[in-house]
Amino acid sequence: MQRWLTRLIFSLAAVAAILWLLPLFASHSVLFPSGPNFEDIVVYQGRFTVYHTLRFFTSRAFSGFAYPPGAAPIYEAFYATSDAIQAYLVLAGATTLAALAAAYLCLRRNGAAKLFLPLLLFCFPLIFLIQRANIEIVLWIIVVLGVLAYRRGMAILAAILIGIAASIKLYPILLLGLFLKPASRRTRQDLPAFAVGLVTAIVALIAATAYTGPTFLLAAHGFTTGVDRFQDHYVDTVSRVEVAFDHSLFSPIKYWAYSNHASPAPWTLTYYFIAGAFALLLFVRVRTLPFLNRIVFLLAAMVSLPPVSFTYTLVHLYLPLLLLLCALATSRTTLPATAVAVCALLLFVMLPLVSLYVFQPLPTGPIVSFTLLAVLILSALTAWPDAPGSKAL
């Protein structure tokens, strides 16, 4: 393993350790938003007592449901248990143990086992996810399984998993970009898999909408209204909490609006157009590059392009970070500086930067969003070879 990589990881780990200790000197929590722990898994519990009825969408006695149709059966499954929080923590614990085991085995296989312990200090997105008890953890499991299926040549299975993920929260649809390679590098499975992914997403959305009822049209209107209200609350307005935890590329605009006591709503459509055109332009280049470039770009785009994206979505970057670290550790030649820079940037976004609130409030969300913008650009510049044996992960 290259010595400079060890120095880089241990140096950033030292910074992470300091940031983890800073909250000990605060009189109140700075790492998490105010409110009860595990809030996101219990917030809809009352509403699901009227699931499959019109009141599920119209009742004002409960928090409005703000997710696409595919998320509803997942919440229903949690609430069908005797204790939704306990069920969530069991899933989170099993997922964490599996992820840690896979990471250790991958690092050891590539001669980088000594990095395992310092890398544990970059767990803030995962801890934030569990503290909120957000169903992003289900999405993370499906996305990781989809990427691993793709790596093992199971393109159709990967596309199905990506389509299911897109029915839960729409943005994983970007991962179908894995199949849009240039004609010279395209396999016979790529275009059929892309079509299967789109069809799976559509069918899953239709099936979840019909399952929710009471009629398909009422449910479709209800889900659309819920998502619109979510946008009105989190995209068209901004609060101090979002300045700290929202790393969307739209976050700097929201921070500007927040600082000037204005609404970012007039800029929303402009953002969609500019961000979409920018991502598409970069993707035209990225799709010609190796898998490692493409997966870093697509997952970074997935967690940064939506106009609101909170810290827990950064868990999706753990897999590409691990693959990049293994490639850097096993390379016998000097890898492009862009690969080293992206590795450092991915580690940076996983630091508990909100600990700096001990000193004074900082726009940590926009800081992370600019970092992710750099990741998107750098991943499109030069080709990065994979680590030997990384397909077995």
C-alpha positions in Angstrom: 0.0 0.0 0.0 1.3 3.5 -0.9 2.5 5.4 2.2 1.1 8.7 1.1 -2.4 7.1 1.2 -1.9 6.0 4.8 -0.7 9.5 5.7 -3.7 11.0 4.0 -6.2 8.8 5.8 -4.7 9.1 9.2 -4.4 12.9 8.9 -8.0 13.3 7.9 -9.0 10.8 10.7 -7.2 13.0 13.2 -9.4 15.9 12.0 -12.4 13.7 12.3 -11.5 12.7 15.9 -11.2 16.4 16.9 -14.6 17.2 15.3 -16.2 14.3 17.2 -14.8 15.6 20.5 -15.8 19.2 20.0 -19.5 18.7 20.9 -18.4 17.7 24.4 -17.7 21.4 25.0 -21.2 22.5 23.8 -24.1 23.1 26.1 -26.5 21.6 23.6 -26.5 19.1 20.7 -24.8 20.4 17.6 -24.5 17.1 15.7 -28.2 16.6 15.1 -31.3 18.7 14.5 -33.6 19.4 17.4 -36.4 16.9 18.1 -36.7 13.4 19.3 -34.4 10.6 18.1 -35.8 8.2 15.4 -38.3 10.9 14.4 -38.5 9.9 10.7 -39.8 6.4 11.3 -42.6 7.4 13.7 -43.7 10.6 12.0 -46.3 8.8 9.8 -47.4 6.2 12.3 -50.8 7.9 12.9 -51.4 8.4 9.2 -50.9 4.7 8.5 -53.8 3.9 10.8 -56.0 5.1 7.9 -53.9 3.5 5.1 -55.8 2.4 2.0 -58.5 5.0 2.7 -59.1 8.5 1.4 -58.3 9.9 4.8 -54.7 8.7 4.3 -54.3 11.6 1.9 -56.8 14.2 3.2 -56.6 14.0 7.0 -54.9 17.0 8.7 -54.6 15.2 12.0 -51.3 13.6 11.0 -48.1 14.7 9.3 -48.5 14.7 5.5 -46.9 11.8 3.6 -44.1 13.3 1.5 -42.7 10.4 -0.4 -43.4 8.7 -3.8 -45.7 5.7 -3.8 -43.0 3.1 -3.5 -42.1 4.3 0.0 -45.5 3.7 1.5 -45.4 -0.2 1.7 -42.0 0.1 3.4 -43.5 2.3 6.1 -46.5 -0.1 6.3 -44.1 -3.0 6.9 -42.4 -1.2 9.8 -45.7 -0.2 11.4 -46.9 -3.8 11.1 -44.3 -4.8 13.6 -44.9 -4.5 17.4 -42.4 -1.6 17.6 -41.4 0.3 14.5 -38.3 1.9 16.1 -37.0 -1.5 17.3 -37.6 -3.0 13.9 -35.7 -0.1 12.3 -32.8 -0.4 14.7 -32.6 -4.2 14.0 -32.4 -3.5 10.3 -29.9 -0.7 10.8 -27.7 -2.8 13.1 -27.7 -5.7 10.6 -26.9 -3.4 7.7 -24.1 -1.7 9.6 -22.5 -5.0 10.6 -22.7 -6.3 7.0 -21.3 -3.1 5.6 -18.4 -3.1 8.1 -17.6 -6.7 7.3 -17.6 -6.2 3.6 -15.4 -3.0 3.9 -12.9 -4.8 6.1 -12.7 -7.8 3.7 -12.3 -5.6 0.7 -9.5 -3.5 2.4 -7.7 -6.6 3.6 -7.9 -8.2 0.1 -6.2 -5.1 -1.3 -3.5 -4.8 1.4 -5.2 -1.8 3.2 -6.6 -3.4 6.3 -4.7 -0.9 8.5 -7.1 1.8 7.1 -10.2 0.1 8.5 -10.1 1.6 12.1 -9.3 5.2 11.1 -12.0 5.0 8.5 -14.6 4.3 11.2 -14.3 7.9 12.2 -16.0 8.9 8.9 -19.3 7.3 10.0 -21.2 10.6 10.6 -23.7 10.1 7.6 -24.5 6.6 8.9 -25.0 7.7 12.5 -27.1 10.7 11.3 -29.2 8.3 9.2 -29.8 6.0 12.2 -30.5 8.9 14.5 -33.2 10.2 12.2 -34.4 6.6 11.4 -35.0 7.6 7.8 -35.9 4.9 5.3 -32.9 6.0 3.2 -31.3 2.9 4.8 -33.7 0.7 2.7 -32.7 2.7 -0.4 -29.0 2.3 0.5 -29.4 -1.5 0.7 -31.2 -1.7 -2.6 -28.7 0.6 -4.4 -25.6 -1.2 -3.1 -27.1 -4.6 -4.1 -27.9 -3.1 -7.6 -24.3 -1.8 -8.0 -22.8 -5.1 -6.9 -25.1 -7.0 -9.3 -23.9 -4.7 -12.1 -20.3 -5.4 -11.2 -20.9 -9.1 -11.4 -22.4 -8.9 -14.9 -26.0 -9.3 -13.8 -27.3 -6.3 -15.7 -31.0 -7.1 -15.7 -31.0 -7.8 -11.9 -29.2 -4.5 -11.3 -31.7 -2.6 -13.5 -34.6 -4.1 -11.6 -33.1 -3.1 -8.3 -32.4 0.4 -9.5 -36.0 0.7 -10.8 -37.4 -0.4 -7.4 -35.2 2.1 -5.7 -36.5 4.9 -8.0 -40.0 4.1 -7.0 -39.2 4.8 -3.3 -37.3 8.0 -3.9 -37.1 9.2 -7.5 -33.4 10.2 -7.7 -31.9 6.6 -8.0 -33.2 6.6 -11.6 -29.9 8.4 -12.4 -28.1 5.1 -11.8 -29.5 3.8 -15.1 -26.8 5.9 -16.6 -24.5 2.9 -15.9 -26.0 1.2 -19.0 -25.7 4.2 -21.3 -22.1 3.5 -22.5 -20.8 4.4 -25.9 -21.6 2.0 -28.7 -18.0 0.8 -28.8 -18.1 -0.3 -25.2 -21.7 -1.4 -24.9 -22.6 -5.0 -24.2 -25.7 -6.8 -25.5 -27.3 -6.5 -22.1 -26.9 -2.7 -21.6 -29.8 -1.3 -23.6 -32.3 -4.0 -22.6 -31.3 -3.5 -19.0 -31.8 0.2 -19.3 -35.3 -0.4 -20.6 -36.0 -3.0 -17.9 -34.9 -0.4 -15.3 -37.3 2.2 -16.6 -40.2 -0.3 -16.9 -39.6 -1.6 -13.4 -39.7 1.9 -11.9 -42.9 2.7 -13.7 -44.6 -0.6 -12.8 -43.5 -0.3 -9.2 -44.9 3.2 -9.0 -48.2 2.1 -10.5 -48.4 -1.0 -8.4 -47.7 0.9 -5.1 -50.3 3.6 -6.1 -53.0 1.0 -6.9 -52.2 -0.9 -3.7 -52.6 2.2 -1.6 -56.0 3.1 -3.0 -58.8 3.7 -2.3 -58.7 4.3 -6.1 -55.8 4.7 -8.4 -56.6 8.2 -9.4 -57.2 9.4 -5.9 -54.0 7.8 -4.7 -52.0 9.2 -7.6 -53.3 12.7 -6.8 -52.6 12.3 -3.1 -49.0 11.2 -3.6 -48.3 14.0 -6.1 -49.8 16.5 -3.6 -47.6 15.2 -0.8 -44.5 15.5 -2.8 -45.5 19.0 -3.9 -46.0 20.1 -0.3 -42.6 18.6 0.6 -41.1 20.8 -2.1 -43.0 23.9 -0.9 -41.6 23.3 2.6 -38.0 22.2 2.0 -37.2 23.6 -1.4 -39.1 26.9 -1.7 -38.3 27.9 1.9 -35.2 27.5 4.0 -34.4 27.4 7.7 -31.2 27.5 9.8 -31.3 23.7 10.1 -31.2 23.2 6.4 -28.2 25.5 6.1 -26.3 23.0 8.2 -27.5 19.7 6.8 -28.7 20.2 3.2 -25.8 19.5 0.7 -27.9 19.8 -2.5 -26.3 21.9 -5.2 -29.3 24.2 -4.7 -28.1 24.7 -1.1 -25.9 27.7 -1.8 -28.8 29.5 -3.4 -31.0 28.7 -0.4 -28.3 29.9 1.9 -28.1 33.2 0.0 -31.9 33.5 0.3 -31.8 32.7 4.0 -29.1 35.3 4.6 -31.2 37.9 2.7 -34.5 37.0 4.3 -35.8 36.0 0.9 -37.4 32.9 -0.7 -35.4 30.7 -3.1 -38.6 29.8 -4.9 -38.0 32.1 -7.9 -34.8 30.3 -8.6 -36.1 26.7 -8.5 -36.9 26.2 -12.1 -33.6 27.9 -13.2 -31.8 25.6 -10.9 -33.5 22.5 -12.5 -32.5 23.7 -15.9 -28.9 24.7 -15.2 -28.1 21.7 -12.9 -29.7 19.3 -15.4 -27.8 20.7 -18.4 -24.5 20.7 -16.4 -24.9 17.1 -15.2 -25.8 16.0 -18.8 -22.8 17.7 -20.2 -20.5 16.0 -17.7 -22.2 12.7 -18.2 -21.5 12.8 -22.0 -17.8 12.6 -21.0 -18.2 10.3 -17.9 -20.0 7.6 -19.8 -16.8 7.0 -21.9 -14.7 6.4 -18.7 -14.2 3.3 -16.6 -16.7 2.0 -14.1 -15.0 3.7 -11.1 -15.4 7.2 -12.7 -19.0 6.4 -13.6 -20.2 5.1 -10.3 -18.5 8.0 -8.4 -20.1 10.5 -10.7 -23.6 8.9 -10.7 -23.8 8.4 -7.0 -22.5 11.9 -6.3 -25.0 13.3 -8.7 -27.8 11.2 -7.0 -27.1 12.8 -3.7 -26.4 16.4 -4.8 -28.7 17.2 -7.8 -32.1 17.0 -6.0 -33.0 20.4 -4.7 -33.0 19.1 -1.2 -30.6 16.4 0.1 -29.8 15.9 3.8 -26.7 14.4 5.4 -28.0 10.9 5.6 -28.0 10.5 1.8 -24.2 10.7 1.9 -24.2 7.0 2.9 -24.5 6.2 -0.8 -20.9 7.5 -1.2 -19.4 4.8 1.1 -19.3 2.2 -1.7 -17.5 4.3 -4.3 -15.2 5.6 -1.7 -14.2 2.1 -0.7 -13.6 1.1 -4.3 -11.5 4.2 -4.9 -9.4 3.5 -1.8 -8.8 0.0 -2.9 -7.7 1.2 -6.3 -5.3 3.7 -4.8 -3.9 1.2 -2.4 -3.1 -1.4 -5.0 -2.0 0.8 -7.8 1.6 0.1 -8.9 1.8 3.4 -10.7 0.9 6.9 -9.8 -2.9 7.3 -10.3 -4.2 10.6 -11.7 -4.2 13.4 -9.2 -8.0 13.6 -9.8 -8.5 10.2 -8.1 -6.5 11.2 -5.1 -8.4 14.5 -4.8 -11.8 12.8 -5.1 -10.8 10.4 -2.4 -9.9 13.2 -0.1 -13.1 15.2 -1.0 -15.3 12.2 -0.3 -13.7 11.7 3.1 -14.1 15.4 3.8 -17.9 15.4 3.1 -18.3 12.6 5.7 -16.7 14.6 8.5 -19.0 15.8 11.3 -18.5 19.4 10.1 -21.6 20.6 12.1 -19.4 20.2 15.2 -17.9 23.6 14.2 -21.2 25.1 15.5 -19.5 24.9 18.9 -17.7 28.1 17.8 -20.2 29.7 15.5 -22.9 28.8 12.9 -21.4 28.0 9.5 -23.0 27.1 6.2 -21.8 23.5 6.4 -24.5 22.4 3.9 -23.3 24.7 1.1 -19.7 23.9 1.9 -20.4 20.2 1.4 -22.4 21.0 -1.8 -19.4 22.8 -3.3 -17.3 19.8 -2.4 -19.6 17.5 -4.2 -19.6 19.8 -7.2 -15.8 19.4 -7.3 -16.3 15.6 -7.1 -18.6 15.7 -10.1 -16.2 17.7 -12.2 -13.0 15.8 -11.2 -14.7 12.4 -11.9 -15.2 13.5 -15.5 -11.6 14.5 -16.2 -9.3 11.4 -16.2 -9.8 7.6 -16.2 -9.3 5.7 -13.0 -8.4 2.0 -13.1 -10.2 -0.4 -10.8 -8.5 -2.3 -8.0 -7.6 -5.9 -8.8 -10.4 -8.2 -7.6 -12.7 -5.3 -6.7 -15.5 -7.0 -8.8 -15.7 -9.6 -6.1 -16.9 -7.1 -3.5 
